[in-house]
């Protein structure tokens, strides 16, 4: 009886550990993807900048 209770506690601890590790992996993956994507430049659209009096066109190399 004591052996069965011990295995139940160990199984619960391992299960919570795996769930926590999985949640951590998913959250850290999402944060990493967002951080990398935000660093990419915008290729389209318009931006209003103070100090510019006329229209400016920016050309980028591939």
N, C-alpha and C positions, 0 to 999 in steps of 0.2 A: 504494500500500500504506500509506504513512504517512497519507494523507488518510482512508482507511477506518478506521484505528486511532483517529485523532483524533475522527471522528464517533462511534465506538463509546464513547469516553471521555465525550464531551459528552452523548450519549444516556443513559449510565449516571448521570451527575451530575444531569441533569434529572429522571430517573426517581426517584432517591433524594430529590431535593428535593421532588418532588410527593408522594411517599409520606410524607415527614416533615411537610409542610404539611397533608396530609389528616389524619394522626394528631393533629397539634396542634389542628386545627379540631374534631375529634370530642371530644378530651379537654376542651378549653376549653368546648365546648357542654355537655357533661355536668356539668362543675363549675358552670357558670352556672345550669343548670336546678336543680341540687341546692341551690345557695345561695338562689335565689329561692323555691323550694318550702319550705325550712326556715323562712323568715321569715313564712309564712302562719300565722295562729293555728289552734289546734285547736278544732273546734266541738263535738265530742262526747267522752264519756268522763268519767272521774273523776280528780281530782288531790288528793292529800293534802298539805296545807300545815300547817306547825307554827304554832300560835297560834290556830287556828280550833277552837272548842269544839262548834259545832253545824253542821248541814248548811246549805250556802249554794247558792243557785241564781243563776246569772249569765245575764241576758238580753242579747242583742246585737241591734243594728239591722242591717238588711241593707244 
